[in-house]
Amino acid sequence: MTMTEPTPPVDPVLQAALPAASAVDSPARNTWRRFLREPLGVAALVVLVSLVFVAVAAPLLADYPTGYGNAVLSPPSGANWFGTDSLGLDVYSEVVWGARQSLLVAAAASVIAIVFGTLLAVLGAYFRRLDAVISVVVDLTLSLPVLPLMILVAALIGPSTITIILVIAAFSWPEVTRVVRSQALAVVRLPYVDAARLMTSSPAWIIRRHVIPAVMPLILVSVVLTSSRAVLSAAGLAFLGLGDPNTWSWGRILYEAQQAGAMSTAWWLPMFPSLAIFLLVLASTLLSTAYNDARNPRRNKS
Amino acid sequence: MSLLSFVLKRIGRGLLTIWFAVTVTFLMLRLLPGDPAIAIASTNMTPAIRAELLRTYGLDQPLPVQYVKYLGQLLQGNLGISFSQNIPVTDSLMEMLPWTLLLVGASLVVTVLLGIPLGVAAAARAGGVLDRLVQVVAVTGQSLFVPSVGILLLYVFGLQLGWFPIGGAYTDGTYGGAWYVSVISHLVLPSLSLVLVQLGSYVLTVRSTLIEALGEDYVTLAHANGLPGRRVLWKHALRNALLPTTTLIGLQICLYLVGGVILIETVYAYPGIGRGIYDAVIRLDFPLLQGAFLLLAAVVVVVNMITDVVYGLLDPRVKVGS
């Protein structure tokens, strides 16, 4: 006989009257259930998942656009859904392969920025002497215009996918540190962390066991927001000619169109990559808002 | 803390930020693989000429010596010679700066003039139809990619409708009044693009801080005293809500505006610093890129200092203590 007997169904009226009844479930499941009730959040999640699917399945969805096509600057048609560019290449394939590159850059840059930024934030919150240095560097970096700085570095190293990822990560972590630090500072002062200090002398254990889990929800939101900002930065760099010249990205489609002077005649060239960027960023913003609301229902009221 | 020491502290902080920007730039230029000598010279020069070149540019000296020299040059306003134009970077930048300031300034003024009433209207009836609409538009606006907006406006209002010129900053061969008119008509589309992208975060900040202020006791008291609702909203609550908004103008808007202005000037071939950066990227003109970054950083820091001081003047608490 197993221990996992189904729990008796709770009368919905009773459950509504007794909020404690729902405390039996884990907070994560509660958040998920509340999240599913937010239509915008669910729609945003669907959009993001489909964009990730397009990125992963790019080789199945379209041939890699290369060389020259036969119909130059032809408007969208049955053969070329998104039209063709000034070299006669299919814009649909460029957008599909661009999704792969844009999401790769966004994911890689934001993972690096999040790991580095969180680590510094948590270490700073725990070791107060480090904190002084870290917060000064964060403040100073956050008060510099980031795009010109990224442009300078990308131009100096020379454009490649790795460069773009590192450059974006290098100037995205301070924002993560700023956000996570304020939360981590509050957590470190809580009594249960003091209690943990009595149990172990290992700061690494306390940070891993108590501080990181406490800032985890914030990190999840940061991942989404940092990635969407990374997409915008990468597109901006590519639009200025600092993207990887060997790979299609959404920014590069716009750059090539601008270079060829084809913006004015072929509306479909800027239109589809722009829509892709817009959808991705909008979905990320809505998703993080919906997640925040679902996690903390009181926020809704304000 | 007196207002004077507050102002001095902010200026000190601004100077620290500029020093940080300068040092980061110096380290990047010297330590990243873009060797200036390689960049200046063709690859097939003899080692002797290369060494000579390194000596002329002071690149054979130890790093700290180079750093001090670099600081000295910057203090004299010497940013080096532009590779592509062969004129001092300072001259080149000063030619472009007024256009960028005009574009940024116009966008900022329009954003504030539209953003405050919209935010107030949304906050006055929070949860109402107008509030929902404002929120949807604001979140949508924040997700826009600046060049996309620029290209869309250029296509619709410049090319299809022909209402505004599509590139440059003025019409050649116009003088006096006609020149000013041409400058303004060239300014409309690029600054409108920046406004559309910025407005959202501005409106949302005004809205949320104003809603918070409207919940305060002093607002209830003002209502109880029989002051007209409009007066309470605009005079009493808004004054407090404007404080965080001022900070937002200084920090976020300024930083994003600088990024946006580079992209939008590229779309509209507007002869400002952004367009200069685009050209410099294509020609790998490192001195110009470096100078442009430092100048933009300095502009941002100065704007920040000004908004901080304005904040101090608006907020009587600052005079008492931080």
Interface residues (C-beta under 8 A of the other chain):
Chain A: L140 T141 L142 S143 L144 P145 V146 L147 P148 L149 I151 L152 V153 A155 L156 I157 G158 S228 L232 A235 G236 F239 L240 G241 L242 L254 Q258 M263 S264 W267 P270 S274 I277 F278 V281 L282 T285 L286 T289 S302
Chain B: L16 T17 F20 A21 V24 T25 M28 L29 L32 P33 G34 V139 T140 Q142 S143 L144 F145 V146 P147 S148 I151 L152 L154 Y155 L159 I166 S208 I211 E212 L251 C254 L255 V258 G259 I262 L263 T266 V267 I277 Y278 A280 V281 I282 L284 F286 L289 Q290 A292 F293 L296 A297 V300 V301 N304
